[in-house]
């Protein structure tokens, strides 16, 4: 188990994120976000070549796939995936 932890630590430390040329729809759970947490746009934008849109949901991260969050996110994701831009 210790070997796995050391290996995982090295992977995280040495990883250099690639640049992607696509739009990003980023979902942030706001209820358990630390007040001093970095903003998603600030962290991800240097790695994204397309548009960056952040949707904030008033829930905990663990609840992002729960019924309340999905009720809010479903239409947002559907609109983002609709090539005709219908809502």
Secondary structure as GFF3:
##gff-version 3
##sequence-region A 1 87
A	DSSP	alpha_helix	2	14	.	.	.	ID=ss1
A	DSSP	beta_strand	24	29	.	.	.	ID=ss2
A	DSSP	alpha_helix	40	44	.	.	.	ID=ss3
A	DSSP	three_ten_helix	45	47	.	.	.	ID=ss4
A	DSSP	beta_strand	52	57	.	.	.	ID=ss5
A	DSSP	three_ten_helix	61	63	.	.	.	ID=ss6
A	DSSP	alpha_helix	67	81	.	.	.	ID=ss7
###
